[in-house]
């Protein structure tokens, strides 16, 4: 079972709470890093915190949630070593893991319902990275990141 760090803004709070229960019921360990209500909150530090937890090896994967998931993905990707992918469908979740070895999942709570979100999380947590030609590309991304 995986160790998962999860965070959201106020718009993603209810989906975050749902997914915490879903993942814990599946046997995963979940580290809830906020938000802790539907009151307005700024997401950048929450999402960067999730990213740092993954980067530091204290979680296997991260999940960040917001209204669209776009800002959350951007904030998480500012952490060196994070490859956050916005996945609001099953296909993008599979490709993010198989081809990009993404380690943080971002979703939009105003875009996906709980059923789709559960399926996206299942795919993201279980799909293996294919390596091969994709490893070369991930290495190139890592090299680019090191130059900035």
N, C-alpha and C positions, 0 to 999 in steps of 0.2 A: 504494500500500500504506500501511497505517496504522501509526502509532507508538502502542504500547500499553504502559501501566504496569500491572503485575499484582502482587497481593499476597494473602496468605492467612494463616490461622492454621494450627495443626498439623493440624486435621481436613481442611482444604482443600489441604494440601501436595501430596498425590499427584495430585489433579485439576489443580492448578496446573502441576505438572511436565508432565503430559500435554498440557495446553493450550498451554504454551510451545512444545513441539515441533510441535504442530499448527499454530499460528499462524506460527512461523518457516518451516515447510515451505510455507506459503501466501505467503511473501514479506514478512510483517509484521516490523517491528522491535519487540522485546519487552524491556522494562525490568523485571526481576525484583526486587521490593523486599522479598522474604521472605514467609513463613518459609522457612528453609533446611533444615528437617528435620521429622520428625513429633514432635519433642519439644514439650511444651506451651509455648505462647507466647501472650501477650496481643495481641489483634488491633487494638485501637483505633488505636494509633500507625501501624501498618502501613497500615491502610485510609485514615487521614487523609493519610498520605504519598502514597498513590496519588492521592487526591483533589487534593492540592496540586500534584502533577505535572501533572494534567490542567488544573487552574485556571490554572497558570502558563504553559500553552502548550507544555510539554515533552513532552506526549503528546496524541494525538487522542482517545483513549478510555482508560478505566481498567476493570480487572476485579478484583473482590475476592471471595474464596472462603472459606467456612467450613463448619461442619457443616450449618447451616440457611441461612446467608447473611444472616440477619436482623440480627444484631449488626454484621456487616461493612457492610451497607447503612446502618445507623444511624450508624456511625462516619464513613463516607465523607461522608454528608450533612451532617455538622457543618462541613464546609469550605464557606465561602461560594463560590457559583458551581458547586457540584457538584449534579447531579441524578442520584443513584444509584437504580437500580431493581432490585428483587429479581425475577428472571426465571428461574423453574424450568421453564418451558415455552416453546414456540415462539410462542404467541399473545402472552404478556406481553412477550416480547422485541420483537416487531414493534410492539406498541402503545407500549412505552416509547420507542422511537425515533420512530415516526410521529407520535404525539400529544404526547409530553412532551419530546422532544429530549434524552433521557437521555444523559449522557456517561460514566457509570460503570455497569457491569453487576455485579450481585451474584448469586451462585448458591450453593446448598447442595450440597456434595459428598456428603452423606449422603442427598440427595434425588434427584439426577440422576446418571445413568450417563454414561460418557465419550461415547457416541454422541449422546445428547440434548444434552450440554454443547457438543459441537462444533457442532451445528446451531444452538443458541441463540447461540453466539458468531458464527457466520456471519451470522445474521440481524441481530444487534446491530451488527456492523461494516459491513454493507452497506445496511441499510434507511435511507432518507432521511427526514428530518423533513418533514412535510407543510406546515408553516407555516399561513397562513390563520387560521381561528378558534383554532387551537391555539397560534399565536404569541401571541395576546392572553392566553391562559391562562398560558403560560410567563412572559410579562412580568409577570403578576400575582404569580406565585410569586416571581420575582426581586424584585419590590417588597416583598413580605412579608418576604423574607429580609433586605433592606436595613434594615428597621425593628427588627431584633433584634440 
